[in-house]
Each structure stands twice: as C-alpha cells, then as structure tokens.
Amino acid sequence: MPPEKFQWKHLYEEVVMSGLCTGCAGCVIACPHDVLGYNDAEGVYRPFQFEEGWGPDNCSHGERGCTSCTRACPRFRAWEPEIDEFMFGRVREAGEVAGVAKDIVLARATDPVLQEVGQDGGLVSAILLYALEHDVIDAALVSYLEGDGSTWKAVPGIARTKEEIIASAGSRYTYSANTLAYADAIETGAERIALVGMSCQSSVPPVMKQRKAGKVARRLSLNIGLLCSKTFDDAIFEELLDAKYGLKRAEIKKMNIKGRLQLWMHDGRYVEVPLKECHEFTREGCKMCPDFAAEHADISTGGIGAFNDWTLTIVRTDVGRELMAGLERDGWIEVRPGDDDPGAIELMNKLAKKQRMRWPDFATVDAPRLVGA
C-alpha cells in the first residue's frame, strides 16, 4: 500500500459501510489491540469498533498510527493487483478471469469415510488430514454446525484430529467467518495454521503477508479456498425451506448446490429448490464480491461439473502443488486431468467472469472488474 497511514476510519468508511465488506474478519484477527469485534447477528456479518470513548468510525490506536486493520483487509484499495504481484510476480492476464493457476485437475479422497462425509469426494478433508499427519500444519480453521447440528448455523472452529475434520466436513451455504477461530488455534499452541474458507476469506492470508500485517500472516501457512458465488442468510430456513416446502432445518441431513439447491433429509427424502427462489436470501456481504474462484488460495476447490464425486481443483502456488503431489504419491487422493470435464472448467470461467462484474464503479480504479475482466 502507499506510505499513508490508512487506519480504521478509512476501512470503516471505504469498506465496512460501503457494502464492499464481505465479513471475512481479517481485520478482527489482525487487530493487535483487541478493539474490533464481529457482529454475526441477523445477517450483519461485519466488524465493529467497541473501544469506549470512541465513535464507531474511529479508535484511539488508529489515532496513534495503528494500520493493522487496513493491512489485513482483502477489499481495501488495490487489493487484487497487490496480491497477484505478491503471489505470482505479475497481475493476471485478460483471459485469467478465474485467477492465475499452475494446474487444474479433478481430485477426490481415496479413504471411503472421507468420501462419504466430505463434499464432492472429500478432497479438502483429505488435504487437511494429510497435512496434520505429515507435520505440515498444527491446526486448521474450519466451520462446524452449531451444537448438535439441528440449527444448521455455521460457526468457526479448529480441527486438529481426524474426528474433528470429519465433524467439520460438508458444505453449509450460510456464512461462517472461519478466520475467527484463529485465537482458539493460537491458544492450543498452533504455529502453522491452515485456513479453509470461502473465496473472500482466501484472500486474507496473502494480503496480510504482502502488507506485512504481523504474526497472523506468518502463521497462516496453508490456504484452501472454496469456490463460492454466494452464501445465504439464516432466514432462508424459516422463510423459504420451511414456509414453502415444509423442510425444517433440524430435518436436513446434507446440502449441496448443482444448478439448484439440493437437500437430503434424515428421513430419506431428497428435495430440489430452484436457485431463483433462493436469491432474495443472498447475504449482503456477497452482493459486491467479485471473486468466485478463490483466486488467492494455494488450492481452490469446488464441486462443479459433471462428476458429483470429484472436486474441480485449481492449484495456484508451489505450496499447493507440492502438497497435492504428496497426497497423490502416498495414495491419499486420486487425480485425473481437468480436461476430463471441460464443461466444469468452462462453467468456472463463466461464473468467475459474471461475478467479477459485481465490483462497483465507486471502488478504486484498480477494481477487479477491470483487471482480467
């Protein structure tokens, strides 16, 4: 970033209150003074400043020159070209609408348990378990379902064992700022931490590293991104699924999106809901997000394409390539060329191009819609 000292008041005005904030909580975990909180009630999903004696748009530490929050924000100023240059040594070319990639493959876990509990072949679960057992990471920031799972509320947490990875497997489609589990990971002594997060969250580690946001950046050593076009407010359960289809959230066993919202119920029923009926429940923080393909992760993953039990996998960094090679070499995953499903790659690029147009005109001239659009 430029040499000016951009502080909370700049972040609050330009990102939090403008609609650009995705709720990734990068600023919250980077704050060295613990004066930023996170509001996830009633679909808000935004950071806020709670230091007494200061307004919501200011804090005393910012007045003294603290810039940690703006350094950690993956939507502040020219974030995309900054991260591209940092990660890849260049900004993306015009045709790279889904970001810079080294490899695009289809992959799935070989462990039948991980295949069963995971989404689209259990690849992410396999990556996490392999990384833990091979001393690559100490913990992973993931999401769980709250309590016994009957509320279907997604909450951040940490995974350090196979049992915890299995418990965290699967997709929610409501939002969880997995970065918020960082403090819990540190309390357990973790120094090498994996982040599994939606596309907006996957830009947090590299922007922190590029802007030198401190220890948090160093500890986030593995970054797994999830392809994501949107998440839904929790209101979708009562106001659509229950009100129209009689599907109570406590009765839902599994969810997926394949051109429609798919639901498997505990009583064996399978129900499809048209996505057009879900659009009105799109979370506010998703409406201006331009990143479908988790463009700044080490490995980006998504269950799109013709094969329901394979994950479309975009390897973007040397860290990601080395890890995938180890998983395949040691028999943890099966891999096949991405060209086996050209429709999946075409769909990814189509959705990525469409989503980049969400970035508004009032944002900076280095907006994502103008870089690689």
C-alpha positions as a Markdown table, in Angstrom:
| # | Residue | x | y | z |
|---|---|---|---|---|
| 1 | Met | 0.0 | 0.0 | 0.0 |
| 2 | Pro | 1.1 | 3.7 | -0.3 |
| 3 | Pro | 3.1 | 5.2 | 2.6 |
| 4 | Glu | 0.0 | 7.0 | 4.1 |
| 5 | Lys | -1.2 | 5.6 | 7.3 |
| 6 | Phe | -4.6 | 4.1 | 6.5 |
| 7 | Gln | -6.5 | 3.3 | 9.7 |
| 8 | Trp | -9.8 | 2.0 | 11.0 |
| 9 | Lys | -11.6 | 5.3 | 10.0 |
| 10 | His | -10.6 | 4.7 | 6.4 |
| 11 | Leu | -11.6 | 1.0 | 6.5 |
| 12 | Tyr | -14.9 | 1.8 | 8.1 |
| 13 | Glu | -15.8 | 4.4 | 5.5 |
| 14 | Glu | -14.4 | 2.7 | 2.4 |
| 15 | Val | -15.2 | -0.9 | 3.1 |
| 16 | Val | -17.4 | -1.7 | 6.1 |
| 17 | Met | -20.1 | 0.9 | 5.4 |
| 18 | Ser | -19.8 | 1.0 | 1.6 |
| 19 | Gly | -21.0 | -2.6 | 1.0 |
| 20 | Leu | -17.6 | -3.9 | 0.0 |
| 21 | Cys | -17.1 | -5.7 | 3.3 |
| 22 | Thr | -17.6 | -9.5 | 2.9 |
| 23 | Gly | -17.4 | -10.2 | 6.6 |
| 24 | Cys | -14.1 | -12.2 | 6.3 |
| 25 | Ala | -13.0 | -10.9 | 9.7 |
| 26 | Gly | -9.4 | -10.5 | 8.6 |
| 27 | Cys | -9.2 | -7.1 | 10.3 |
| 28 | Val | -10.6 | -8.6 | 13.6 |
| 29 | Ile | -7.9 | -11.2 | 14.0 |
| 30 | Ala | -5.2 | -8.8 | 12.9 |
| 31 | Cys | -6.0 | -6.1 | 15.4 |
| 32 | Pro | -3.2 | -6.1 | 18.0 |
| 33 | His | -5.2 | -4.1 | 20.5 |
| 34 | Asp | -8.3 | -6.3 | 20.5 |
| 35 | Val | -10.7 | -3.4 | 20.0 |
| 36 | Leu | -12.5 | -4.9 | 16.9 |
| 37 | Gly | -15.4 | -7.2 | 17.4 |
| 38 | Tyr | -17.6 | -9.1 | 15.0 |
| 39 | Asn | -21.4 | -8.9 | 14.6 |
| 40 | Asp | -22.9 | -12.1 | 13.0 |
| 41 | Ala | -26.4 | -11.5 | 14.3 |
| 42 | Glu | -29.4 | -11.1 | 12.0 |
| 43 | Gly | -27.3 | -11.4 | 8.8 |
| 44 | Val | -25.0 | -8.5 | 9.6 |
| 45 | Tyr | -21.6 | -10.2 | 9.4 |
| 46 | Arg | -19.4 | -7.1 | 9.9 |
| 47 | Pro | -16.6 | -5.9 | 12.1 |
| 48 | Phe | -17.2 | -3.1 | 14.6 |
| 49 | Gln | -15.0 | -1.0 | 16.9 |
| 50 | Phe | -16.0 | -1.3 | 20.6 |
| 51 | Glu | -13.4 | 0.8 | 22.4 |
| 52 | Glu | -15.1 | 3.0 | 24.9 |
| 53 | Gly | -15.0 | 6.8 | 24.3 |
| 54 | Trp | -14.5 | 6.5 | 20.6 |
| 55 | Gly | -17.1 | 6.5 | 17.8 |
| 56 | Pro | -17.8 | 3.5 | 15.6 |
| 57 | Asp | -15.7 | 5.0 | 12.8 |
| 58 | Asn | -12.6 | 5.7 | 14.9 |
| 59 | Cys | -10.3 | 4.2 | 17.6 |
| 60 | Ser | -7.6 | 5.6 | 19.8 |
| 61 | His | -5.0 | 3.2 | 18.4 |
| 62 | Gly | -5.7 | 4.4 | 14.9 |
| 63 | Glu | -5.1 | 8.0 | 16.0 |
| 64 | Arg | -1.7 | 6.8 | 17.3 |
| 65 | Gly | -0.8 | 5.3 | 13.9 |
| 66 | Cys | -2.0 | 1.7 | 14.0 |
| 67 | Thr | -2.7 | 0.4 | 10.5 |
| 68 | Ser | -3.2 | -3.3 | 11.1 |
| 69 | Cys | -6.9 | -3.5 | 10.1 |
| 70 | Thr | -6.4 | -1.9 | 6.7 |
| 71 | Arg | -3.3 | -4.1 | 6.1 |
| 72 | Ala | -5.4 | -7.2 | 6.7 |
| 73 | Cys | -8.4 | -6.3 | 4.6 |
| 74 | Pro | -8.7 | -8.1 | 1.2 |
| 75 | Arg | -11.1 | -5.5 | -0.1 |
| 76 | Phe | -9.2 | -2.3 | 0.8 |
| 77 | Arg | -7.9 | -0.2 | -2.1 |
| 78 | Ala | -6.0 | -2.0 | -4.8 |
| 79 | Trp | -6.0 | -5.4 | -3.1 |
| 80 | Glu | -6.2 | -7.6 | -6.2 |
| 81 | Pro | -3.2 | -6.4 | -8.2 |
| 82 | Glu | -1.2 | -6.2 | -4.9 |
| 83 | Ile | -1.9 | -9.8 | -4.1 |
| 84 | Asp | -1.4 | -11.0 | -7.6 |
| 85 | Glu | 2.0 | -9.4 | -7.8 |
| 86 | Phe | 2.9 | -10.8 | -4.4 |
| 87 | Met | 1.8 | -14.3 | -5.1 |
| 88 | Phe | 2.6 | -14.7 | -8.8 |
| 89 | Gly | 5.0 | -11.9 | -9.7 |
| 90 | Arg | 2.5 | -10.4 | -12.1 |
| 91 | Val | -1.1 | -9.3 | -12.4 |
| 92 | Arg | -3.3 | -11.7 | -14.2 |
| 93 | Glu | -3.8 | -11.7 | -18.0 |
| 94 | Ala | -7.1 | -10.8 | -19.6 |
| 95 | Gly | -8.0 | -14.5 | -20.1 |
| 96 | Glu | -7.4 | -15.4 | -16.5 |
| 97 | Val | -10.8 | -14.5 | -15.2 |
| 98 | Ala | -10.6 | -17.2 | -12.6 |
| 99 | Gly | -7.2 | -16.2 | -11.4 |
| 100 | Val | -3.7 | -17.5 | -12.0 |
| 101 | Ala | -3.3 | -21.3 | -12.0 |
| 102 | Lys | -0.5 | -23.8 | -12.2 |
| 103 | Asp | -2.7 | -26.9 | -12.6 |
| 104 | Ile | -6.4 | -27.6 | -13.0 |
| 105 | Val | -7.4 | -31.2 | -12.1 |
| 106 | Leu | -10.2 | -33.3 | -10.8 |
| 107 | Ala | -9.4 | -35.0 | -7.5 |
| 108 | Arg | -11.1 | -37.0 | -4.7 |
| 109 | Ala | -10.1 | -38.8 | -1.5 |
| 110 | Thr | -9.3 | -42.5 | -1.6 |
| 111 | Asp | -10.5 | -43.0 | 2.0 |
| 112 | Pro | -14.1 | -44.1 | 1.8 |
| 113 | Val | -15.0 | -42.4 | 5.0 |
| 114 | Leu | -13.7 | -39.1 | 3.8 |
| 115 | Gln | -15.5 | -39.6 | 0.5 |
| 116 | Glu | -18.8 | -40.3 | 2.3 |
| 117 | Val | -18.7 | -37.4 | 4.8 |
| 118 | Gly | -17.0 | -34.9 | 2.6 |
| 119 | Gln | -18.4 | -32.8 | -0.2 |
| 120 | Asp | -17.8 | -33.9 | -3.8 |
| 121 | Gly | -15.3 | -36.7 | -3.0 |
| 122 | Gly | -13.8 | -35.4 | 0.3 |
| 123 | Leu | -10.7 | -33.8 | -1.2 |
| 124 | Val | -10.5 | -30.9 | 1.4 |
| 125 | Ser | -10.8 | -33.4 | 4.3 |
| 126 | Ala | -8.0 | -35.5 | 2.8 |
| 127 | Ile | -5.8 | -32.4 | 2.4 |
| 128 | Leu | -6.3 | -31.4 | 6.0 |
| 129 | Leu | -5.8 | -34.8 | 7.4 |
| 130 | Tyr | -2.6 | -35.4 | 5.3 |
| 131 | Ala | -1.2 | -32.0 | 6.3 |
| 132 | Leu | -1.8 | -32.8 | 10.0 |
| 133 | Glu | -0.4 | -36.3 | 9.9 |
| 134 | His | 2.7 | -35.2 | 7.9 |
| 135 | Asp | 3.6 | -32.3 | 10.2 |
| 136 | Val | 2.7 | -29.6 | 7.6 |
| 137 | Ile | 0.2 | -27.8 | 9.9 |
| 138 | Asp | -0.7 | -27.8 | 13.5 |
| 139 | Ala | -4.4 | -26.9 | 13.1 |
| 140 | Ala | -6.9 | -25.9 | 10.6 |
| 141 | Leu | -9.5 | -23.1 | 10.8 |
| 142 | Val | -12.8 | -24.6 | 9.5 |
| 143 | Ser | -16.5 | -24.4 | 10.1 |
| 144 | Tyr | -18.9 | -26.6 | 12.1 |
| 145 | Leu | -22.6 | -26.8 | 12.6 |
| 146 | Glu | -23.6 | -25.3 | 15.9 |
| 147 | Gly | -24.4 | -27.7 | 18.7 |
| 148 | Asp | -25.9 | -30.9 | 17.5 |
| 149 | Gly | -26.3 | -29.6 | 14.0 |
| 150 | Ser | -30.1 | -29.2 | 14.1 |
| 151 | Thr | -30.0 | -25.4 | 13.8 |
| 152 | Trp | -27.8 | -25.5 | 10.6 |
| 153 | Lys | -26.0 | -22.4 | 11.9 |
| 154 | Ala | -22.4 | -22.5 | 10.6 |
| 155 | Val | -19.8 | -21.5 | 13.2 |
| 156 | Pro | -16.0 | -21.2 | 13.1 |
| 157 | Gly | -13.8 | -23.7 | 14.9 |
| 158 | Ile | -10.5 | -25.5 | 14.7 |
| 159 | Ala | -9.6 | -29.1 | 13.6 |
| 160 | Arg | -6.6 | -30.9 | 14.9 |
| 161 | Thr | -7.7 | -34.6 | 14.6 |
| 162 | Lys | -9.3 | -36.9 | 12.1 |
| 163 | Glu | -12.5 | -36.9 | 14.2 |
| 164 | Glu | -12.7 | -33.1 | 14.1 |
| 165 | Ile | -12.0 | -33.0 | 10.3 |
| 166 | Ile | -14.8 | -35.5 | 9.8 |
| 167 | Ala | -17.1 | -33.4 | 12.0 |
| 168 | Ser | -16.4 | -30.3 | 10.0 |
| 169 | Ala | -16.8 | -31.9 | 6.6 |
| 170 | Gly | -19.6 | -30.8 | 4.2 |
| 171 | Ser | -21.0 | -27.5 | 2.9 |
| 172 | Arg | -23.3 | -25.1 | 4.8 |
| 173 | Tyr | -24.2 | -22.3 | 2.4 |
| 174 | Thr | -24.7 | -20.0 | 5.2 |
| 175 | Tyr | -21.7 | -17.9 | 6.3 |
| 176 | Ser | -19.0 | -18.7 | 8.8 |
| 177 | Ala | -16.0 | -16.4 | 9.2 |
| 178 | Asn | -13.6 | -19.3 | 9.8 |
| 179 | Thr | -10.8 | -16.8 | 10.4 |
| 180 | Leu | -12.3 | -16.1 | 13.8 |
| 181 | Ala | -11.1 | -19.5 | 15.1 |
| 182 | Tyr | -7.6 | -18.2 | 14.8 |
| 183 | Ala | -7.4 | -17.2 | 18.5 |
| 184 | Asp | -8.5 | -20.7 | 19.6 |
| 185 | Ala | -5.8 | -22.2 | 17.4 |
| 186 | Ile | -3.2 | -20.0 | 19.0 |
| 187 | Glu | -4.4 | -20.9 | 22.5 |
| 188 | Thr | -3.7 | -24.6 | 21.6 |
| 189 | Gly | -0.1 | -23.7 | 20.6 |
| 190 | Ala | -0.6 | -23.9 | 16.9 |
| 191 | Glu | 2.0 | -22.0 | 14.9 |
| 192 | Arg | 1.3 | -23.4 | 11.4 |
| 193 | Ile | -2.3 | -22.9 | 10.6 |
| 194 | Ala | -4.4 | -23.9 | 7.6 |
| 195 | Leu | -7.4 | -21.7 | 6.6 |
| 196 | Val | -10.3 | -23.3 | 4.8 |
| 197 | Gly | -12.6 | -20.5 | 3.7 |
| 198 | Met | -14.8 | -19.2 | 1.0 |
| 199 | Ser | -13.3 | -17.1 | -1.8 |
| 200 | Cys | -13.4 | -13.8 | 0.2 |
| 201 | Gln | -11.6 | -15.4 | 3.1 |
| 202 | Ser | -8.9 | -17.0 | 0.9 |
| 203 | Ser | -7.5 | -13.5 | 0.1 |
| 204 | Val | -6.8 | -12.8 | 3.8 |
| 205 | Pro | -3.5 | -14.6 | 4.3 |
| 206 | Pro | -1.7 | -13.3 | 1.2 |
| 207 | Val | -2.9 | -9.7 | 1.7 |
| 208 | Met | -1.7 | -9.9 | 5.3 |
| 209 | Lys | 1.7 | -11.2 | 4.1 |
| 210 | Gln | 2.0 | -8.6 | 1.2 |
| 211 | Arg | 1.2 | -5.7 | 3.5 |
| 212 | Lys | 3.2 | -7.1 | 6.5 |
| 213 | Ala | 0.3 | -7.4 | 8.9 |
| 214 | Gly | 2.4 | -9.2 | 11.6 |
| 215 | Lys | 2.4 | -12.6 | 13.3 |
| 216 | Val | -1.0 | -13.6 | 12.0 |
| 217 | Ala | 0.2 | -13.6 | 8.4 |
| 218 | Arg | 3.2 | -15.8 | 9.2 |
| 219 | Arg | 1.1 | -18.4 | 11.0 |
| 220 | Leu | -1.4 | -18.8 | 8.2 |
| 221 | Ser | 0.7 | -21.2 | 6.3 |
| 222 | Leu | -1.8 | -23.1 | 4.1 |
| 223 | Asn | -4.7 | -21.6 | 2.3 |
| 224 | Ile | -7.5 | -23.7 | 0.9 |
| 225 | Gly | -10.2 | -21.7 | -0.9 |
| 226 | Leu | -13.8 | -22.8 | -1.7 |
| 227 | Leu | -15.4 | -21.7 | -5.0 |
| 228 | Cys | -18.3 | -19.6 | -4.0 |
| 229 | Ser | -20.9 | -17.4 | -5.7 |
| 230 | Lys | -22.8 | -16.5 | -2.6 |
| 231 | Thr | -24.0 | -17.6 | 0.8 |
| 232 | Phe | -27.5 | -17.2 | 2.3 |
| 233 | Asp | -28.9 | -15.6 | 5.3 |
| 234 | Asp | -30.1 | -17.9 | 8.0 |
| 235 | Ala | -33.6 | -16.6 | 7.2 |
| 236 | Ile | -33.7 | -19.0 | 4.2 |
| 237 | Phe | -34.5 | -21.9 | 6.5 |
| 238 | Glu | -37.8 | -20.5 | 8.0 |
| 239 | Glu | -38.9 | -18.1 | 5.3 |
| 240 | Leu | -38.4 | -20.4 | 2.3 |
| 241 | Leu | -37.4 | -24.0 | 3.1 |
| 242 | Asp | -39.9 | -24.4 | 5.9 |
| 243 | Ala | -42.6 | -21.9 | 4.9 |
| 244 | Lys | -42.9 | -23.1 | 1.3 |
| 245 | Tyr | -41.5 | -26.7 | 1.3 |
| 246 | Gly | -42.2 | -27.8 | 4.8 |
| 247 | Leu | -38.5 | -28.6 | 5.4 |
| 248 | Lys | -37.5 | -27.9 | 8.9 |
| 249 | Arg | -33.8 | -27.2 | 9.4 |
| 250 | Ala | -33.5 | -29.9 | 12.1 |
| 251 | Glu | -34.6 | -32.5 | 9.5 |
| 252 | Ile | -31.9 | -31.6 | 6.9 |
| 253 | Lys | -29.0 | -34.1 | 6.7 |
| 254 | Lys | -26.9 | -32.6 | 3.8 |
| 255 | Met | -27.0 | -29.7 | 1.4 |
| 256 | Asn | -25.3 | -29.1 | -2.0 |
| 257 | Ile | -25.7 | -26.8 | -5.0 |
| 258 | Lys | -25.6 | -28.1 | -8.5 |
| 259 | Gly | -27.6 | -25.6 | -10.5 |
| 260 | Arg | -30.2 | -25.9 | -7.8 |
| 261 | Leu | -30.3 | -26.2 | -4.0 |
| 262 | Gln | -30.2 | -29.9 | -3.2 |
| 263 | Leu | -31.3 | -31.2 | 0.2 |
| 264 | Trp | -31.1 | -34.6 | 1.7 |
| 265 | Met | -33.3 | -35.2 | 4.7 |
| 266 | His | -32.8 | -37.5 | 7.6 |
| 267 | Asp | -36.0 | -39.4 | 6.7 |
| 268 | Gly | -34.5 | -40.3 | 3.3 |
| 269 | Arg | -36.3 | -37.6 | 1.2 |
| 270 | Tyr | -34.4 | -35.7 | -1.5 |
| 271 | Val | -35.7 | -32.3 | -2.4 |
| 272 | Glu | -34.6 | -29.7 | -5.0 |
| 273 | Val | -35.2 | -26.0 | -4.7 |
| 274 | Pro | -34.7 | -23.7 | -7.7 |
| 275 | Leu | -31.9 | -21.2 | -7.1 |
| 276 | Lys | -34.0 | -18.3 | -8.3 |
| 277 | Glu | -36.1 | -18.8 | -5.2 |
| 278 | Cys | -33.0 | -18.5 | -3.0 |
| 279 | His | -31.7 | -15.3 | -4.5 |
| 280 | Glu | -33.6 | -12.9 | -2.2 |
| 281 | Phe | -31.8 | -14.5 | 0.8 |
| 282 | Thr | -28.3 | -13.7 | -0.6 |
| 283 | Arg | -26.2 | -12.4 | 2.2 |
| 284 | Glu | -25.4 | -8.7 | 1.9 |
| 285 | Gly | -21.7 | -9.3 | 2.1 |
| 286 | Cys | -21.8 | -11.3 | -1.1 |
| 287 | Lys | -23.5 | -8.8 | -3.3 |
| 288 | Met | -20.4 | -6.9 | -4.3 |
| 289 | Cys | -17.9 | -9.8 | -4.0 |
| 290 | Pro | -16.1 | -10.3 | -7.4 |
| 291 | Asp | -14.2 | -13.5 | -6.5 |
| 292 | Phe | -15.9 | -16.7 | -7.5 |
| 293 | Ala | -12.8 | -18.9 | -7.9 |
| 294 | Ala | -10.9 | -18.3 | -4.6 |
| 295 | Glu | -8.3 | -16.7 | -6.7 |
| 296 | His | -5.7 | -16.2 | -4.0 |
| 297 | Ala | -5.7 | -19.6 | -2.3 |
| 298 | Asp | -2.9 | -22.2 | -2.5 |
| 299 | Ile | -5.5 | -24.7 | -3.7 |
| 300 | Ser | -9.0 | -23.7 | -4.8 |
| 301 | Thr | -11.7 | -26.3 | -4.8 |
| 302 | Gly | -15.3 | -26.6 | -6.0 |
| 303 | Gly | -18.0 | -29.2 | -6.7 |
| 304 | Ile | -19.0 | -28.0 | -10.2 |
| 305 | Gly | -19.2 | -30.1 | -13.3 |
| 306 | Ala | -20.4 | -33.4 | -14.5 |
| 307 | Phe | -18.9 | -35.7 | -11.7 |
| 308 | Asn | -20.6 | -35.4 | -8.3 |
| 309 | Asp | -17.9 | -37.4 | -6.5 |
| 310 | Trp | -14.9 | -35.4 | -7.9 |
| 311 | Thr | -13.7 | -31.9 | -6.9 |
| 312 | Leu | -12.6 | -29.4 | -9.5 |
| 313 | Thr | -9.2 | -28.4 | -8.1 |
| 314 | Ile | -7.2 | -25.3 | -9.1 |
| 315 | Val | -3.6 | -25.5 | -7.9 |
| 316 | Arg | -2.2 | -21.9 | -7.7 |
| 317 | Thr | 1.1 | -22.0 | -5.8 |
| 318 | Asp | 4.2 | -24.1 | -5.2 |
| 319 | Val | 2.9 | -24.9 | -1.7 |
| 320 | Gly | -0.3 | -26.2 | -3.2 |
| 321 | Arg | 1.4 | -28.2 | -5.9 |
| 322 | Glu | 3.9 | -29.9 | -3.5 |
| 323 | Leu | 1.0 | -30.8 | -1.2 |
| 324 | Met | -1.1 | -32.3 | -4.0 |
| 325 | Ala | 1.9 | -34.2 | -5.3 |
| 326 | Gly | 2.4 | -35.7 | -1.8 |
| 327 | Leu | -1.2 | -36.7 | -1.5 |
| 328 | Glu | -1.2 | -38.4 | -4.8 |
| 329 | Arg | 2.2 | -40.1 | -4.4 |
| 330 | Asp | 1.2 | -41.5 | -1.0 |
| 331 | Gly | -2.2 | -42.8 | -2.2 |
| 332 | Trp | -4.4 | -40.3 | -0.3 |
| 333 | Ile | -6.1 | -39.0 | -3.4 |
| 334 | Glu | -7.0 | -39.9 | -6.9 |
| 335 | Val | -6.3 | -37.3 | -9.6 |
| 336 | Arg | -7.4 | -37.0 | -13.2 |
| 337 | Pro | -6.9 | -34.2 | -15.8 |
| 338 | Gly | -9.2 | -31.3 | -15.6 |
| 339 | Asp | -9.8 | -31.7 | -19.3 |
| 340 | Asp | -11.8 | -34.9 | -18.5 |
| 341 | Asp | -14.6 | -32.5 | -17.6 |
| 342 | Pro | -14.1 | -29.4 | -19.9 |
| 343 | Gly | -17.6 | -28.3 | -19.0 |
| 344 | Ala | -16.6 | -27.8 | -15.4 |
| 345 | Ile | -13.7 | -25.5 | -16.4 |
| 346 | Glu | -15.9 | -23.6 | -18.8 |
| 347 | Leu | -18.5 | -23.2 | -16.1 |
| 348 | Met | -15.9 | -21.9 | -13.6 |
| 349 | Asn | -14.7 | -19.3 | -16.1 |
| 350 | Lys | -18.2 | -18.3 | -17.0 |
| 351 | Leu | -19.2 | -17.8 | -13.3 |
| 352 | Ala | -16.0 | -16.1 | -12.5 |
| 353 | Lys | -16.4 | -13.6 | -15.3 |
| 354 | Lys | -20.0 | -12.9 | -14.3 |
| 355 | Gln | -19.2 | -12.4 | -10.7 |
| 356 | Arg | -16.3 | -10.0 | -11.4 |
| 357 | Met | -18.9 | -7.6 | -12.6 |
| 358 | Arg | -20.3 | -7.2 | -9.1 |
| 359 | Trp | -17.4 | -5.0 | -8.2 |
| 360 | Pro | -19.0 | -1.5 | -8.1 |
| 361 | Asp | -17.9 | 1.6 | -10.1 |
| 362 | Phe | -17.4 | 3.6 | -6.9 |
| 363 | Ala | -14.4 | 1.4 | -5.9 |
| 364 | Thr | -10.8 | 2.2 | -6.8 |
| 365 | Val | -9.6 | 2.3 | -10.4 |
| 366 | Asp | -7.7 | -0.9 | -9.8 |
| 367 | Ala | -11.0 | -2.7 | -9.3 |
| 368 | Pro | -11.2 | -6.4 | -10.0 |
| 369 | Arg | -13.7 | -6.0 | -12.8 |
| 370 | Leu | -11.1 | -4.0 | -14.8 |
| 371 | Val | -8.2 | -6.4 | -14.1 |
| 372 | Gly | -8.6 | -9.6 | -16.2 |
| 373 | Ala | -12.2 | -8.8 | -17.0 |
